[in-house]
Structure formats: C-alpha cells, structure tokens
C-alpha cells in the first residue's frame, strides 16, 4: 500500500494565499487551465512526497509526520519556484502551469528555499553576536533557533518543545525574518556609542519599544544621547505636549528625522511598518498620565538608583572610618 494513502491530501491543496494558488485560480477563471489541473498537482505530490519520505526516513517505515513534512516541502518549493520563474507575473505563471512541469518548479523552488534559509542562518548568527540585539529581547530565542538552522533539511530547534526540531517555512518564516532584520538594520543607523551608553544604563531591561520612545524624546528636543534622567522626561512632557497631545511641529520633526534614518539602511517595504511603530508609540505617550508617562521610557533611573546605592555605600564607609578614628 502506498504510504501516502494514509494522508488526507485535500489539506495540501494550494490556497489563494499562495502564489501558485492565485495562478491556478486565475487560469481556471479565464479558462486558460483545465479545472482538473489541481488534481494533476496532487498526483505529483503523491509521487514526490513518497520519494522524499523514503529518502529521508531513518527507520524501515515512513512515518506519517515525515510524509506530511515531505509533501509540505514539495508544495512550498513549487510555490517558490513558480514565483521565481515567472518573476511574480501571474499571467506568466498561468502559462508555466499549462506545461505541467512541476518538477522544474520544485527544483527551482528548492534552490530558492535553500538560499533563503542559508541567509536566515548566516544573518541570525551575525545578529546574535551584535550588541544591538540587546534591544530585541523578545526575539532572542527565535534568533538563536534560526542561527542553528540546517538549510538542507529546513529544520531548526523547536522553541515550544525543547530537544525537538521544527520545520522552518521558507515563505512565512522568511517574511518574519526579514521584518526582524529590518529592525536590526534600523538599530544600526543609531551610533553604537549612543546605544552602548543606553545599554550600560538599562542592562537587561532594553526593548525595541522602549528604545523607540527614547528616540522620540531625543529627536524632539535635539538631545545627542538616549540616556534620560527624570528631569529630561519632565522637561519633554512640559515643553513638547499640550492638552491635544504632542505638538504638531514636534510630531512632524520627529517623523521626518525617523524617515531620514530609515532611508539610510532599511529596505523600502519595511520602512512604513517601523514608521508606524513610532506613530503608535507617540499615540501611547499621548494617552498616558504623567506618572505612567515618566515610567514608560528606558531611563537612567536605574543608573540613578545605582548612584544612590553607591553614595550610600560611600557614606557607610566614611561613617565606619570616622567611628574607627573615634
């Protein structure tokens, strides 16, 4: 019995979110493709999925999970290959589908997937070693997993199940990786000396949203660093905000400067999402009462607490010295 018969192939049908699915829908709609073209694709999935499953098995039998992974990999490769060979042109993709050469799409797609996954691995290894990553604490585990990725098998450590591996999606995960990389690229537009000074002050409390708020303050008042004391926060609130929120001239100034920073390193398609994060943080600041506002920044209060502790230690030492002298 064909082991693939155990799988419900209906769940592997291409959908409208995939490039291949869009091309199939377009081709059938305008009668450039037969309605049973998707069935031909399923036949190919049966054959290639079984072949890959047998190739990658570690025991005598082919597990259901292995078959599922093999079929999903074939389908993802077809989608990527068709996208690459057509240059993203749906009409050309329809013409390519008419040939029915799914193996050509799969081979090209595997090459594209390998290159994407290799890029994820190499870049995340670099990101993990860079000090700017301290301001992406929520991404640290994912960066580490992708840095350990095996492009040949598409596998990386599973963040949800320690000791196990999971398949990396060369489409959805690659999109998430590019978004993460865009944040890192933006961080690299900030002079490292300035970031290092802030990192030294906040320790493990760094965050991307906190950094955004600190940048808003510094850009608004032309401050040359990102380390803010209580008086900086109070002055920013007093001089740059009105009852209606951030003064319009200050808002325009901040967003204009951010756009300039983004244009230096960040890919164009990711500039708008980052700019929207700045707009969102401005809105958050406008809604806060002053007490919450003052606590929302990555501020030097931690340094101040350290300095107060240091002063207290010095006073204690001085007292002990005086007591000894007495």
N, C-alpha and C positions, 0 to 999 in steps of 0.2 A: 504493500500500500504506500502510495506517495505520502511521505510525512507531512507535506504541505497541506494535504487534505484536512488535517486536523485544525487548520487555521480558518477563521472566517475572513475570507479575502475581501468581503464587502467593506470592511473597516479600513482597507487600504486604498479605496478609490480616491483619486485625486479630487480635491475640493476647489472651490472658487478662490480660496486664499492663495493657492499655489499658482505659479506661472503656467505650468502645464495644464492645470485645471481651467484657467482662463482661456488658454489657447483652444482647448477641447470644446469648451462652451461656445466660443466664437465660431469655430469651424463647423460645428453641428448646426448652430443657429442659421448660418448663411449657406448651409448645405455644401460646404467645401470638404467636410469629413462625413463619413458614414456614422450612423447612430451607434453602431456596434464597435467603434474604434476603441472605446474604453475596455471592451471585453478582450480585444487583442492585447491591450496593455496588461490586463490581468493574466493572460496566458504567459506573457513574458515574465511577469513577476513570479509565477509558479516555477517556471524553469530556472530562472536566475536565482531566485530565493533558495531553492533546493540546492543548487550548485554551491552557492556561498555558504549555506548552512553546513553542508558536508565538508567543505574546505576548512571551515573554522571550528569544527567540533573538536572537543578534547577527549571524548569517550567514544564508545561504539555507536550510541544512538545520537540523534539530533533532537535537542530539547526544544520545547515549544518557544521558550524565550529566545533561543538562538535563531530559530526560524523567523520569529517576529522581527528581531533586530535586523536580520539579513534582508527581509522584504522592505522594511522601512528604509534601509540604506540604499537599496536599489531605486526605490521611488524618489528619494531625496536626490540621488545622483542624476536621474532622468530629468528632474525639475531644473537642477542647476545646469546640466549640460544643454538642455533646450534653451534656457535663458542665455547662456554664453554664446551658443552657435547662432542664435537669432539676433543677438545684440539687443535683446529686450523688445524687439519688434513683434507684436502679437501676430500680425499678418504673415510675417516670415515664419514664425513658429508654427502656424497652421500648415504652411507649405511643407515644412520639415516633417510634421506629424504624418502627412499624407504618405511619406516614404515608408513609414513604419519601421525605420531603423532604430529601434530602441537601444540596441547595444552601442551604437555610436553615441547616443545621448548619454548613456550610462558611463561609458569610458571617459568622455569629456567631463561629465559631472563629477566623477571620482577624482579626476585631476584637479578640478576647481575646489572640491571639498578638501582634498589633501592640502592644497596651498593655503586655504583659509584656516584650517586647523593648525598648520605649522606656524602661520602668522600669529594666531592666538597664543600658542605655546611660547614662541620666542618673545613676543611683546610682553606677555604677562610675567615671564622670567625677568625681563628688564624692569617692568613696573614694580615688581615685588622688591627689587633691590634699590629702588629710588626713594629718597627721603620724602618726596611729595606724597607718596602713597599713605603717609600717616593721616592725611586729610580725607582718606576714603576708607574709614574703618569698617563700614558696613559691607565693603566689597573685598575685604582682605581674604576671607576664606575662599571666595569664588576665584579671586586672582591666583591663589595658591593651587587650587584644583586645576585651573586651566594651564598653569605653568607646568603641571605634571601630566599634561595631556599626551596621549600617544596618537599622532595623526594617522598612522596606518590602520589602527583599529577603531578610531573615533572614541576611545574610552578615556575617562579621567576619574579620579576619586569621587565617590558619591558623598555629597555633603550631608545627606539625610540619613545615610546608613554607613557608619564607619566600618572600614575594612572591605567594603564592596565598591564596585565601579558602576558608572553610568555612561550611557551613550551621549556624546555631545552632538547637538543638532547643528550642522554647518550653515543653516539658514537662520533659525531663531536665536540660537546661542551666539552666532557670529554677529547678528544685529545688536544683541545685548553687549557683546564685547566691544563693538565699535562705539557704542554710547559711552561705555566705561572709559575707553581710550580717549574719547573727546574731552571728558572731564580731566583726564590726566594731562592732555595737551594744553588745556586751559590753565591748569595749575602751573605748567612750565612757562607760561607767559608772565607769571609773577616772579620777580627776582628771588632766587633761592635764599639769599641773605635775609630778606624780609620774612620769608616763610619759616626759615630756621629760627629766627628770633621769636616768632609766634609759637612754633612748636616747642621751643625751650620753655616757654611760659605756661603752655596748657598741658604739656605732657601727653597722656593717653586720651585726653578729652577732646582732641581735634575731630572735626566733622566737616563735610563739604558745605552743609547749610550754614553752619556757624562761620565758616570762612567767608561765605557769600555775604553774610551780614556785616562782618568786619570790613570787607572790601567796600561795601556800600558806604559805611561810615568814613573810611579813609578817602574814598573818591569824592565824597560830598564835601568834605572840609579840607581837601588838599593835604592830607596827612601823609607823610612819607613812609610810615610803617603801619603794621597791622596790630601792634600791641596797644590795647586800650585800657586805660585806668578808669575808675569811677567818674572822675571829673570830665574825661573825654566823652563818656556816654551821656552825661548830664548836659554838657555843652551842645552836643549833637542834637539832642532832643529839644533843647530850648531854642536853638537858632535855626534849625532846618525843618521843624514841624510846626504846623498850625492846626487849628481845630479840624480842618479838612484833610489833614494828613501831611505827607511830605510836600514841601513847597514845590510847585511845578517846575521852576527853574532848576532846582536841585535834582529833581527826578530826571529831567532831560539831560542834565550834565552827567549824572551817574550812568545812565543807559547809553549815552553817546560814548563815554570812555570805555565801557564794557564792550561795546561793539568794536571799538578800535583794537582792544586786546584780543577779542575772538578772531578778528580777521588776520591776526598775525600767525596763528598756528592751527586753529581748529577748522576741520573740514566744513564747508559751507552748509551742508544739510543738518549739521549738529549745532550750528551757531544759534539758531532760533530757539531750540529747546533749552539751552543754557541761559540765553537771554530771558526766557520765560521764567526760569528759576529765580533770577534776580527780581523780576517783576513780582513774582509770588512772595518773595521774602520782604519786599517793600510793603506789600499789602498786609502781610503778617505783622510787621512792625507798626503799621498804622492802626491796627486793631487793638494793640496792647495798651494796657495801663502802664504807667511809668515803672512801677515795681517789676512787672513782668518784662517790660522793655529792657530795663537795666540788667536783667539776668539772662537775656537771650543771646548775648554776644560771647565769643571766645575772648574773654577779657583777662586783664592782668590781675584780677582779684586773687588768682591762685598764687601769683608772684607776691602780691601784697600780703597774703596770708603767710607765705614763706618768709617774707621780710619781717613781718610782725613776730613770727616764731624766732627768727634769727635775733631780732632785737631783744626779745625776752631772754634768750639764751645768754646773750652778751650781758644783760642786766644781772642775771643769776650769777654768771662768772664773776662780775665786778663785786657783787654782794659777798660772794664767798671769799674773794681776795681781801675785802675790807674786814670781814669777820676774822680772817686769819691774822691780819695786821693788828687787830684789836687785841 
